[in-house]
Amino acid sequence: MSLKYLLSPWIKNVPNKNIFNLNIDSRTLIKGSLFIAVSGIKNDGRNFIFEAIYKKAVAILCETKKKENHGKYKYINQVPIIYFFRLSENISMIAGRFYKQPGKKIKIIGITGTNGKTTVTHLINQWSEILGNKIATIGTLGNGVYKSLIPTKNTTPDAIYIQSFLHMVLEKKIKLVTMEVSSHGLVQNRVKGVPFYIAIFTNLSQDHLDYHENMQKYESAKWLLFSNHIVKKIVLNANDKYGKIWLKKLLNYYTIAVTIKDEKQRKYSKKWLNATHIKYYENLINITFESSWGGGNLSSCLMGKFNVINLLLSLACLLELGHNISNLTNTSHQIKPINGRMQTFIVNKKPIFIIDYAHTPDALKQALTAIRLHYNQNYIWCIFGCGGERDKKKRPLMGAIAEKIADKVIITNDNPRNEKKVNIVNDILSGCQKKQNILTILDRKKAISYAFYQAKYDHIIFIAGKGHEETQIIQNKYINYSDKKMVLNLLEKKYDFSVLKKNS
């Protein structure tokens, strides 16, 4: 694509060079690229302009804070350096133009919220596949065509990657994409140029305050998806307190309210879906619901009230995509637990393990409450830690929650990074009333092993915080570690852990 054509919506007078690629990272830059130099969280791309020139970049777009410099350019070694005001806000649109607006030719589902993004994303993925539809996905568990995912570091990748991914999906003739949309991704405009067919809100509770500073700014970040982005239809968890507020604010938009036993919210929405009756068993949920599409029953091996909401949000999305209600209800029992999300490992005459990614106060509370709901009389062990160099305010809250709901608590390492492990532990303990009853075993393997050998066969050992992750970050080192592999080794029985097995 010619540089002149690419930038014509924003700048009229630029050199007419041919661009073969877009890049914001000088380390991966290839010959013929347009290097986009913006100021990031950790590094300033403008410091790498000379490296980009050395690597044969065709041209460089350079962010400027001065509006009067917008569109001006100069040459360094015959490479044009073009100044662009508010460049970081426009990368998504520039990349969309470069890749010929792939988002306009497919349906994109964006999922945001503190907890449940990954679960809802992969429920939609699984259900779509069960019903015979190909789907691609971007999110925490990886990016790619569903079931062939490539691991990723960020929940929501950079703006150029997203548009190139959508272009790849279109070339593979896939017409549906699910995407987890993080608060960081929204604030940093990574999906600004992505046209969402449906945007889904799961819930909002304390997290990422090391980045957003307070809940008001965190809420504002999430609200951006519904207020400041291209969205055709919105599915909201109207049981969540923020969901209730947003539903009323979005009165004139195409909204779908998803609730549990809360019919009054339907008056604020275009369509609605409400669970009227729920029964919880050890490894099963039965849900009776009513909706704008009709009534029905869902049966699922997922656990907890929060997964009822996750199922209903996914159901509403798929109904709005045009799937038949009976096809969805008849196939709900085929859905398997999501990787690292309330995954249950059951082997006869051994403790029951449950692994979850819960790393926020609300997620920990919901997960432990779910276990109490399904296993009312069982003794519960809770093993968890908190990430280093992240939101410190949530640590005592999580300590208080674990102590209140679980019978036995072991505090261990999560990803301490470069923070002193003892400081993280002390922060967690500061929220606990009976510190003498709480064990601290910093080595995560030893903590899990201790619980396993001390627990009785009908005890529940809940391991929170890392879920699907296969590394542990200690100082600057990424160490190979997996809660799931640890559990399977202890149980000495390797089986398909994505399938729940009833205790025989």
ABEGO torsion letter per residue (X at the ends): XBAAAAAAAABABBBBBBBABBBABAAABBBGBBBBBBBBAABBAAAAAAAAAAAGBABBBBBBABAAABGBBBBBGGBBBBBBBGAAAAAAAAAAAAAGGAAAABBBBBBBEABGAAAAAAAAAAAAAAAGBBBBBBEAAEBEBBGBBBBBABABBBAAAAAAAAAAAAAAGBABBBBBBBAAAAAAGAAAABBBABBBBABBBBBGAAAAGBAAAAAAAAAAAAAABBBABBBBBAABAAAAAAAAAAAABBBBBBBBGBAAAAAABABBBBBABBBBBAABBBBBBBBAAEBEBBBBABBEAAAAAAAAAAAAAAAAAGBBAAAAAAAAAABBBBBGBGBBBBBBGBBBBBBBABABAAAAAAAAAAAAAABAABBBBBBBBBBBGBBAAAAAAAAAAAAAABABBBBBBBBAEABBAAAAAAAAAAABABAAABBBBABAAAAAAAAAAABBAABBBBBBGAEABABBBBEABBBBBBAAAAAAAAAGBBBBAABBBBBX
